[in-house]
Amino acid sequence: MSSTTEIHDPAGLTAKESKSSLFGMHALQQAALRIADLRHGNAAFKTMDLVNVLLCQAARTRRAAMPPVRLRIHSDGRNGVSPVRLRLS
């Protein structure tokens, strides 16, 4: 049984090239807009809620800065037919 794994960026860029500061700025702008919306809506808005919103946006920014990954796995059966084909995009 053999398996092949291919991991590549669809745009053909390296990890350093695909990570852009624009992802972080866009997420920070969205966080600021959400905080402004929350400020106008509820007078009983607490500091812990603000911290939770900022932590959520930081995690989102980290995920957005990661390069896209494609995974392709083929396994060969005994008779030459591939019993399993798995593609995650």
N, C-alpha and C positions, 0 to 999 in steps of 0.2 A: 504494500500500500504506500503510495507516495502522495505528498501534498505540496502545493505551491502557494506561497503567500506573497502578494504584491502590495506594497504600500507606497502610494505616491500622491502628490498634490495635483489636482486636475489642471491647474494653470501652469504647472511645470516650474513653480517657484520654490526656492529654498525656504526653510522655516524663518530665517531672518528677514527675507524679503516680504513674506506674506504677513508677518506681524507688523501692523501699522499703528501709529499713534492715533489715527483717526477712529479706530474702534473704541479706544478708551475715551476720547473726547465725546464721541456720540453717546456713549453710555452715561457719562457724567452729565451731559446736557439733558438726557431723558430723566435722570435722577433729580436734577434741579426742577424740571417741569412737574414731576410727580409731587415733590415736596411743596411746590407752590400751590398745586391743586389741593393737597391735603390741608394746607394752612388756611385756605379760603373756606373750606367746607366745615371743619369741625373745630370748635373752640377748645375742646378738651383733649387736644392732641398732645401726647406725652413724649418726653425725651426718649424713652425706650423705643417707641414706635419709629422715631427718626433714626435711631441707631440701627434698627432692623431693616429699614428701607435702604440705608447706606450699605449695610452688609450684603443685602440681596443684590444691589447694583454692582458691588465689587466682585461678587461671584459671577455675575452675568458678564462683566467685562473680561474676566479671566477666561471664561469659556469662549467668548467671541474672538479673543486674540489667538486662540489655538488654531493651527493650520488644519484645513479640511483633510480627512483621511478616507481612503477607499481600501477596502479589504476584500480580496477575492480568494476563495479556497476551493480547490478541486481535489477530489480523492478518486483514485483509480481503483476499480473493482478487479476481481480475478479474471473476468472475461473481457476486460478492456473497456467496459461501459462504465461511465461515471455514475455511481449510485447517488451521490450527493453533490449538489452545486449550491453554493452559498455566496450571495453577494450582499454586502452591506455598504450602502452609500450615504 
